């Protein structure tokens, strides 16, 4: 195919990518993974007015648990920062976060195409871009307000740029690829597993490239090390989320949920893609290129990552870092069939991969209007400085009410009630589908007045003389 035809095909793939990710584009951050999306957006709200306050602006802040925003150990807040600038210029709306994520997803598709065509062939690049575009996990997590879209874009272009540098006549410029890889690791720590892949793509066989490897490695590793050490020692031990996940949920956990992992893989990649990627990995045995070892290592690391991390933390978005490799290997498997029949078969496979995606993903787009109703009531009827106590851990109400506060993390009725009385909160919010039992809510209703939709005033109890003053109650 000529260059013009290839560009038209790529444009078509990008349009398909965009169309699939426009579903639910106007949803508030209350659909699947609402917790993580609201956290990401909350970090952006705390940056407003402080965008040039370096480096403090890059110390992530969340709305819980306390009477003021809490500094936490999380990945470098690339997306919150650009989102805060966007809000500053164009005004606040959740749509901007989704637009940024969709744009980054399109950039990722172009990066996969670029890497596939340069290492394998134009045909592989196009198939890989198309497969990535339609995988269910890629569709949904290509429009979420979370770090994943940013990390995907940085990481695939880090690999594409290091291969470009290797195959170009220039001897300088590896620093650009190094900075992109550093950005990927800063955006999401699991992208660190791509560092050895980038080394092999750019520098294998070693020959006399030791100095270049050292230079590239320093560019990649120093920024993440400096940032993660800085943020680790600038937050309380209870807020060290990244290191806590590594030590408690991965290294210190013996819980492995293979059944849920299998479901996440099947629903996120589809059986056809998993099968094709396995064939592609086997076909690499006959691939004569310096990139062959890099792809084998990439496959091995990905299998270990899935078995060690994803099996212990069975959240489907932990599988997102594996998407580009799966797309490239699946495309390479299809490419083994001659052009015309291979292309026809490839199109049929793409249709089968996409079959059922709409219905399978539908539950992920569902959200509960009650969160917004409660949050809007709080905005309209309480002071800006008021402190909330949420009945359950999900923190989305904090974000939409623009408040801070505490959460009840236990469902024991007496323990929860005792904890509620200890918090210096102004209002208790009964979240939709609260897990707290009826005895807890009877205690709450006996002691506190319900002044809004599931909102109780913790400052006024049933024995308080203020309850006798209807004028006071009417103004609250």
C-alpha positions in Angstrom: 0.0 0.0 0.0 1.1 3.5 -0.7 1.8 6.1 1.9 -1.4 8.0 1.1 -3.5 4.9 1.6 -1.7 4.1 4.9 -2.4 7.6 6.1 -6.1 7.3 5.2 -6.2 3.9 7.1 -4.5 5.5 10.1 -6.9 8.4 10.0 -9.8 5.9 10.0 -8.4 4.0 13.0 -8.0 7.3 14.8 -11.6 8.2 14.0 -12.7 4.8 15.3 -10.6 5.3 18.4 -12.2 8.7 19.0 -15.8 7.4 18.4 -15.4 4.5 20.8 -14.1 6.8 23.6 -16.9 9.4 23.2 -19.3 7.1 24.9 -20.1 8.6 28.3 -17.9 11.5 27.6 -20.2 13.9 29.5 -20.6 11.5 32.5 -19.6 13.0 35.8 -16.7 11.2 37.5 -19.1 8.8 39.1 -19.0 5.8 36.8 -16.7 2.8 37.3 -13.5 3.7 39.1 -15.3 6.9 40.4 -13.0 6.8 43.5 -9.8 7.1 41.5 -11.2 9.6 39.1 -12.5 11.9 41.8 -9.1 11.7 43.5 -7.3 12.8 40.4 -9.7 15.7 39.8 -9.5 16.6 43.5 -5.7 17.0 43.2 -6.3 19.5 40.4 -8.7 21.5 42.5 -6.1 22.0 45.2 -3.6 23.3 42.5 -5.9 26.1 41.5 -4.3 29.4 42.4 -1.0 27.8 43.1 0.1 26.6 39.6 3.4 28.5 39.8 4.2 27.6 43.4 7.0 25.2 42.6 7.7 22.5 43.7 4.9 22.4 46.3 2.2 22.4 43.7 3.4 18.9 42.7 2.9 17.5 46.1 -0.5 15.7 45.7 -3.4 16.6 48.0 -6.6 14.8 48.6 -9.8 15.8 50.5 -9.5 13.1 53.2 -9.0 12.3 56.0 -8.8 15.6 58.0 -10.1 19.1 58.4 -7.8 20.3 55.6 -6.5 18.8 52.4 -4.2 15.8 53.0 -0.7 15.5 51.3 -0.3 12.0 50.0 2.3 9.8 48.3 1.1 9.3 44.7 2.5 9.4 41.2 3.6 12.7 39.7 0.4 14.7 39.1 0.8 15.4 35.3 -2.9 15.1 34.5 -4.1 17.1 37.5 -1.6 19.9 36.7 -2.7 20.3 33.0 -6.3 19.9 34.1 -5.9 22.7 36.7 -4.4 25.0 34.0 -7.3 24.1 31.7 -9.9 24.9 34.4 -8.1 28.2 35.1 -8.3 29.3 31.4 -11.6 27.8 30.3 -13.6 27.2 33.5 -14.4 24.1 35.6 -16.1 21.1 34.1 -15.4 17.3 34.3 -15.5 17.2 30.5 -12.1 18.8 30.2 -10.5 15.8 32.1 -12.1 13.4 29.7 -11.0 15.4 26.7 -7.4 15.3 27.9 -7.6 11.5 28.4 -9.1 10.9 25.0 -6.5 13.1 23.4 -3.7 11.1 25.1 -5.4 7.8 24.0 -5.2 9.0 20.4 -1.6 9.9 20.9 -1.0 6.4 22.2 -2.6 4.8 19.2 -0.3 6.8 16.9 2.7 5.8 19.0 1.8 2.1 18.7 1.5 2.5 15.0 4.8 4.2 14.8 6.6 1.6 16.8 4.9 -1.3 15.0 5.7 -0.1 11.5 9.3 0.8 12.3 10.2 -2.5 14.0 8.0 -4.9 12.0 6.1 -3.4 9.0 3.5 -0.9 8.0 0.8 -3.5 8.1 1.7 -4.6 11.6 1.6 -1.0 12.8 -1.9 -0.5 11.4 -3.2 -3.7 12.8 -1.6 -3.0 16.2 -3.2 0.5 16.3 -6.6 -0.9 15.4 -6.4 -3.7 17.9 -5.4 -1.3 20.7 -8.2 1.0 19.7 -10.9 -1.6 20.1 -9.8 -3.7 23.1 -12.4 -3.2 25.9 -9.9 -2.3 28.5 -8.3 0.3 26.2 -11.7 1.8 25.3 -12.9 2.4 28.9 -9.5 3.5 30.3 -8.9 5.7 27.3 -11.4 8.2 28.6 -11.1 8.1 32.4 -9.7 10.9 34.5 -6.9 8.8 35.9 -3.1 8.6 35.3 -3.4 5.7 33.0 -3.9 7.6 29.7 -0.9 9.8 30.4 1.3 6.9 31.4 0.3 5.0 28.2 1.2 7.9 25.9 4.5 8.6 27.6 5.6 5.0 27.7 4.8 3.9 24.1 6.5 7.1 22.7 9.5 6.4 25.0 10.0 3.1 23.2 9.2 4.5 19.8 11.7 7.4 20.3 14.5 5.1 21.5 14.1 2.9 18.5 14.0 5.9 16.2 17.2 7.1 17.8 18.8 3.7 17.4 18.0 3.4 13.7 18.7 7.0 12.7 22.2 8.1 11.6 22.4 10.6 14.5 24.5 9.7 17.5 22.8 12.3 19.8 19.3 12.6 21.0 18.8 9.6 23.3 18.0 12.1 26.0 14.6 12.8 24.5 13.7 9.2 24.7 15.1 9.1 28.2 12.9 12.0 29.4 9.8 10.3 27.9 10.6 7.1 29.8 11.2 9.1 33.0 7.8 10.8 32.4 6.1 7.4 32.0 7.6 6.1 35.3 6.6 9.4 37.1 3.1 9.2 35.7 2.6 5.6 36.8 5.2 3.5 38.7 4.4 0.1 37.0 5.8 1.6 33.7 9.2 1.0 35.3 9.0 -2.5 33.9 9.5 -1.0 30.4 12.9 0.4 31.3 14.8 -2.8 30.5 12.8 -3.1 27.3 13.9 0.4 26.3 17.5 -0.5 27.1 17.4 -3.5 24.8 15.5 -1.7 22.0 18.1 1.2 22.1 21.4 -0.4 23.0 21.5 -4.2 22.3 23.9 -5.6 21.4 26.0 -3.6 23.8 29.3 -3.4 21.9 30.8 -0.1 22.9 27.7 1.6 24.1 28.3 1.5 27.8 28.7 5.2 28.2 25.5 5.9 26.2 23.6 3.3 28.4 24.8 5.0 31.6 23.8 8.4 30.3 20.4 7.2 29.2 19.8 5.4 32.5 20.6 8.4 34.6 18.2 10.5 32.5 15.5 7.9 33.0 16.0 7.1 36.7 17.1 10.2 38.5 13.8 12.2 38.1 11.6 9.4 39.4 14.0 8.7 42.3 14.1 12.3 43.3 10.4 12.8 43.1 9.3 9.6 44.9 11.9 10.1 47.7 10.8 13.8 48.0 7.0 13.0 48.2 7.7 10.0 50.5 9.3 12.1 53.2 6.8 15.0 52.9 3.7 13.0 53.8 2.6 11.2 56.9 3.2 7.5 57.1 -0.5 6.8 56.9 -0.5 8.7 53.6 2.3 6.8 51.9 0.1 5.1 49.3 2.6 4.1 46.6 5.1 2.4 49.0 2.1 1.0 50.9 0.8 -0.7 47.9 4.2 -2.2 47.1 4.9 -3.4 50.6 1.4 -4.5 51.8 -0.6 -5.4 48.7 2.2 -6.9 46.6 5.2 -8.0 48.7 3.4 -8.6 51.9 0.2 -10.2 50.6 -0.4 -13.9 50.0 -3.9 -13.4 48.6 -4.0 -14.4 45.0 -7.3 -14.3 43.1 -6.7 -16.2 39.9 -10.4 -16.4 39.1 -11.0 -12.7 39.1 -7.7 -12.1 37.3 -8.9 -14.5 34.6 -12.2 -12.6 34.2 -10.4 -9.3 34.0 -8.1 -10.6 31.3 -10.9 -12.1 29.3 -13.1 -9.1 29.5 -10.3 -6.6 29.1 -8.4 -8.1 26.2 -10.9 -10.7 24.8 -9.9 -14.4 24.2 -9.1 -13.7 20.6 -6.5 -11.1 21.4 -4.9 -13.3 24.2 -4.6 -16.2 21.7 -3.2 -14.0 18.9 -0.6 -12.4 21.3 0.6 -15.8 22.2 1.0 -16.7 18.6 2.9 -13.5 18.0 5.3 -14.2 20.8 6.0 -17.6 19.3 6.5 -16.1 15.9 9.2 -13.9 17.3 11.5 -17.0 17.3 11.8 -16.4 13.5 12.1 -12.6 13.7 15.7 -11.5 12.7 16.0 -8.2 14.4 17.8 -6.6 17.4 14.3 -5.9 18.7 13.5 -9.6 19.1 15.2 -10.0 22.5 13.5 -6.8 23.7 10.1 -8.2 22.9 10.8 -11.5 24.5 11.9 -9.7 27.7 8.9 -7.4 27.4 6.7 -10.5 27.2 8.4 -12.2 30.1 8.2 -9.1 32.4 4.5 -8.7 31.5 3.7 -12.3 32.4 5.6 -11.9 35.8 3.8 -8.6 36.3 0.4 -10.1 35.7 1.2 -13.1 38.0 2.7 -11.2 40.8 0.9 -7.8 40.8 -2.3 -8.2 39.0 -3.2 -11.5 40.7 -2.8 -9.8 44.1 -4.4 -6.5 43.2 -7.3 -7.8 41.0 -8.3 -4.3 39.7 -8.6 -4.4 36.0 -6.8 -1.1 35.4 -3.6 -2.7 36.6 -3.6 -4.6 33.3 -3.5 -1.4 31.3 0.3 -1.3 31.0 0.3 -4.6 29.1 -2.1 -3.3 26.4 0.5 -2.0 23.9 2.5 -5.3 23.9 -0.6 -7.4 23.5 -1.7 -5.2 20.5 1.7 -5.4 18.8 2.1 -9.2 19.3 -1.5 -9.8 18.0 -0.8 -7.7 15.0 2.4 -9.5 14.3 0.6 -12.8 14.5 -2.0 -11.7 11.9 0.9 -10.4 9.7 2.1 -14.0 9.1 -0.7 -14.5 6.7 -0.2 -13.2 3.1 -1.4 -9.7 2.4 -4.9 -10.0 0.9 -6.2 -13.0 2.8 -4.4 -11.8 5.9 -6.0 -8.4 5.7 -9.4 -9.9 5.2 -8.9 -12.3 8.1 -7.5 -9.5 10.2 -10.6 -7.4 9.6 -12.9 -10.3 10.5 -10.9 -10.7 13.8 -11.2 -7.0 14.5 -14.9 -7.3 14.1 -15.0 -10.4 16.5 -12.8 -8.6 19.0 -15.2 -5.6 19.0 -18.3 -7.9 19.1 -20.1 -7.5 22.4 -17.8 -4.7 23.6 -20.7 -2.2 23.8 -22.8 -4.5 26.0 -19.9 -5.8 28.1 -18.7 -2.3 28.9 -22.2 -0.9 29.7 -22.0 -1.5 33.4 -18.8 0.6 33.6 -20.7 3.7 32.4 -23.4 3.5 35.0 -23.5 6.2 37.8 -25.7 7.3 40.6 -27.3 10.7 40.5 -27.7 10.8 44.3 -24.1 11.7 44.8 -24.6 14.9 42.8 -27.9 15.7 44.5 -26.3 15.4 47.9 -23.2 17.4 46.9 -25.3 20.2 45.4 -27.4 20.4 48.6 -24.2 20.7 50.6 -22.9 23.4 48.4 -26.2 25.4 48.6 -26.9 25.0 52.3 -23.6 24.7 54.2 -20.6 26.9 54.8 -17.6 26.6 52.6 -15.5 25.8 55.6 -17.7 23.0 56.8 -16.2 19.6 57.5 -18.0 16.5 56.3 -18.1 12.9 57.6 -19.0 10.3 55.0 -20.8 7.2 56.0 -18.5 5.0 53.8 -15.1 5.1 52.2 -16.0 6.3 48.6 -14.9 10.0 48.6 -16.6 11.4 45.5 -18.9 13.6 47.6 -15.9 15.6 48.9 -14.9 16.5 45.3 -18.4 17.5 44.1 -19.2 19.4 47.4 -15.8 21.1 47.4 -15.4 20.1 51.0 -12.9 18.1 53.1 -13.5 15.7 55.9 -13.5 12.2 57.2 -14.8 8.8 56.2 -16.1 5.8 58.3 -14.1 2.8 57.2 -15.8 0.3 59.5 -19.3 -1.2 59.4 -19.5 -2.2 63.0 -22.5 -0.2 64.3 -21.1 0.7 67.8 -17.5 1.2 66.5 -18.8 3.4 63.6 -21.0 5.4 66.0 -18.2 5.9 68.5 -15.8 7.0 65.7 -18.4 9.4 64.3 -18.6 11.1 67.7 -14.8 11.5 67.8 -14.5 13.2 64.4 -14.5 17.0 64.4 -17.1 17.1 61.6 -20.0 19.4 61.0 -22.2 17.1 58.8 -22.7 13.4 58.3 -23.6 12.3 54.8 -25.4 9.0 54.3 -23.9 7.9 51.0 -26.1 6.0 48.4 -26.2 2.2 49.2 -24.4 2.8 52.5 -22.9 -0.4 54.0 -23.6 0.8 57.6 -26.3 -1.3 59.3 -29.7 -0.1 60.4 -28.7 -0.1 64.1 -26.1 2.5 63.3 -28.6 4.7 61.4 -31.1 4.4 64.3 -28.4 5.7 66.6 -27.7 8.5 64.2 -31.4 9.5 63.8 -32.0 9.4 67.6 -29.1 11.8 68.2 -28.8 14.0 65.2 -31.2 16.0 63.1 -31.5 15.2 59.3 -31.4 18.5 57.6 -31.0 17.5 54.0 -31.1 14.4 51.7 -29.3 11.9 53.9 -27.4 14.8 55.6 -27.3 15.0 59.4 -26.2 18.0 61.4 -23.5 16.8 63.9 -23.5 20.1 65.7 -27.1 19.8 66.8 -28.3 16.8 68.7 -31.8 15.7 69.8 -31.0 17.0 73.3 -29.7 20.4 72.1 -31.8 23.4 72.9 -31.2 24.6 69.3 -33.7 22.0 68.2 -36.5 23.9 69.9 -35.6 26.9 67.7 -37.5 26.4 64.4 -36.1 29.6 63.0 -32.5 28.3 63.4 -33.4 25.0 61.9 -35.1 26.7 59.0 -32.0 28.6 58.1 -29.5 25.7 58.2 
